[in-house]
């Protein structure tokens, strides 16, 4: 697919399209109109047509979209048509929960969990080995790890992020409640849970409830 | 504070301002210029001035911002100047991790964790009791719970969300990978982890790396 300028807002909606199309595909539906997709997704049909037009030529007036084709193309755009290798740094509650999460089916394969507690050395979570932090650099290089999930205490995150950047990690999925300063070619995607809770509390605060 | 139309983009940035201002306050700094704040936050000073102007009269040319005042005002806007009561539905790995998370310091107090597994009845996580699902409605009403955190399997989420809406919950913090259909007066804030990972993989996919 040739390159186009696609707005961030559209990109943000793509995983949702991908999820819905996957469900529709699982239900054995081969073609769908923007109107039907609109009903399921609670997005207007015109928004859907506009979004999908960004990628060109998926829909045919009167025939609707070929579900499988659209699903595959969006998968390619999102880069989930291939498997990404991932490690989790921090084997605490959160790291443990994420290790138990079945991200494989979405194209993300967790290869190891790193921790500093010697008592965790040699254990495993869902078959994924827990390794010690002094093995980090070698493992990342040898296994060609693309993504590191950061679930460690705020005070240690920056040091670990630096180590990961130095050994060639391409992306950090950051659950620590701070913003990382990394080179431009390293992708950082933050999951700031407290920020999300604050958005929620803003929306329930009485001054804003009549919006 | 009187009501104003504040854009969603600004609201999304407020938790971040709140976090930085809290850190600055902890460091004993009383006044800060937009330029200094800009250096810390990696946002342009003009963006900061523009954002904070939305709330009117916080900054004084040449004097900078009063950190404590700004922190408190943003806290009020976000609704975190009071404590919100919260329950977690689902005592699995994820619910467990969230129960262990210290959201209290940000104004969110977890009162109970609900599960269906009888063996968890009467146990507790960080002093928070695990209760059974048949106690849900009574507890939500009696304790005036505002927020329910949904960390249960996708197949059960809709049924539980319906029950919560019926007993007067005001907000759902949804970790299940589906979009909930609830009345307009119930706030839903989604943390769709797979969507976040897909944003990340989009950004590292080679076709987009030169952006």
Boltz contact constraints between the chains, C-beta under 6 A:
constraints:
  - contact:
      token1: [A, 11]
      token2: [B, 202]
      max_distance: 6.0
  - contact:
      token1: [A, 15]
      token2: [B, 195]
      max_distance: 6.0
  - contact:
      token1: [A, 15]
      token2: [B, 198]
      max_distance: 6.0
  - contact:
      token1: [A, 78]
      token2: [B, 198]
      max_distance: 6.0
  - contact:
      token1: [A, 78]
      token2: [B, 201]
      max_distance: 6.0
  - contact:
      token1: [A, 78]
      token2: [B, 202]
      max_distance: 6.0
  - contact:
      token1: [A, 79]
      token2: [B, 201]
      max_distance: 6.0
  - contact:
      token1: [A, 79]
      token2: [B, 202]
      max_distance: 6.0
  - contact:
      token1: [A, 79]
      token2: [B, 205]
      max_distance: 6.0
  - contact:
      token1: [A, 80]
      token2: [B, 198]
      max_distance: 6.0
  - contact:
      token1: [A, 80]
      token2: [B, 201]
      max_distance: 6.0
  - contact:
      token1: [A, 84]
      token2: [B, 201]
      max_distance: 6.0
  - contact:
      token1: [A, 93]
      token2: [B, 96]
      max_distance: 6.0
  - contact:
      token1: [A, 93]
      token2: [B, 97]
      max_distance: 6.0
  - contact:
      token1: [A, 93]
      token2: [B, 100]
      max_distance: 6.0
  - contact:
      token1: [A, 94]
      token2: [B, 97]
      max_distance: 6.0
  - contact:
      token1: [A, 96]
      token2: [B, 93]
      max_distance: 6.0
  - contact:
      token1: [A, 97]
      token2: [B, 93]
      max_distance: 6.0
  - contact:
      token1: [A, 97]
      token2: [B, 94]
      max_distance: 6.0
  - contact:
      token1: [A, 97]
      token2: [B, 97]
      max_distance: 6.0
  - contact:
      token1: [A, 100]
      token2: [B, 93]
      max_distance: 6.0
  - contact:
      token1: [A, 106]
      token2: [B, 194]
      max_distance: 6.0
  - contact:
      token1: [A, 108]
      token2: [B, 197]
      max_distance: 6.0
  - contact:
      token1: [A, 170]
      token2: [B, 204]
      max_distance: 6.0
  - contact:
      token1: [A, 171]
      token2: [B, 200]
      max_distance: 6.0
  - contact:
      token1: [A, 171]
      token2: [B, 204]
      max_distance: 6.0
  - contact:
      token1: [A, 173]
      token2: [B, 200]
      max_distance: 6.0
  - contact:
      token1: [A, 187]
      token2: [B, 203]
      max_distance: 6.0
  - contact:
      token1: [A, 187]
      token2: [B, 204]
      max_distance: 6.0
  - contact:
      token1: [A, 189]
      token2: [B, 196]
      max_distance: 6.0
  - contact:
      token1: [A, 189]
      token2: [B, 199]
      max_distance: 6.0
  - contact:
      token1: [A, 189]
      token2: [B, 200]
      max_distance: 6.0
  - contact:
      token1: [A, 191]
      token2: [B, 196]
      max_distance: 6.0
  - contact:
      token1: [A, 194]
      token2: [B, 106]
      max_distance: 6.0
  - contact:
      token1: [A, 195]
      token2: [B, 15]
      max_distance: 6.0
  - contact:
      token1: [A, 196]
      token2: [B, 189]
      max_distance: 6.0
  - contact:
      token1: [A, 196]
      token2: [B, 191]
      max_distance: 6.0
  - contact:
      token1: [A, 197]
      token2: [B, 108]
      max_distance: 6.0
  - contact:
      token1: [A, 198]
      token2: [B, 15]
      max_distance: 6.0
  - contact:
      token1: [A, 198]
      token2: [B, 78]
      max_distance: 6.0
  - contact:
      token1: [A, 199]
      token2: [B, 189]
      max_distance: 6.0
  - contact:
      token1: [A, 200]
      token2: [B, 171]
      max_distance: 6.0
  - contact:
      token1: [A, 200]
      token2: [B, 173]
      max_distance: 6.0
  - contact:
      token1: [A, 200]
      token2: [B, 187]
      max_distance: 6.0
  - contact:
      token1: [A, 200]
      token2: [B, 189]
      max_distance: 6.0
  - contact:
      token1: [A, 201]
      token2: [B, 78]
      max_distance: 6.0
  - contact:
      token1: [A, 201]
      token2: [B, 79]
      max_distance: 6.0
  - contact:
      token1: [A, 201]
      token2: [B, 80]
      max_distance: 6.0
  - contact:
      token1: [A, 201]
      token2: [B, 84]
      max_distance: 6.0
  - contact:
      token1: [A, 202]
      token2: [B, 11]
      max_distance: 6.0
  - contact:
      token1: [A, 202]
      token2: [B, 78]
      max_distance: 6.0
  - contact:
      token1: [A, 202]
      token2: [B, 79]
      max_distance: 6.0
  - contact:
      token1: [A, 203]
      token2: [B, 187]
      max_distance: 6.0
  - contact:
      token1: [A, 204]
      token2: [B, 170]
      max_distance: 6.0
  - contact:
      token1: [A, 204]
      token2: [B, 171]
      max_distance: 6.0
  - contact:
      token1: [A, 204]
      token2: [B, 187]
      max_distance: 6.0
  - contact:
      token1: [A, 205]
      token2: [B, 79]
      max_distance: 6.0
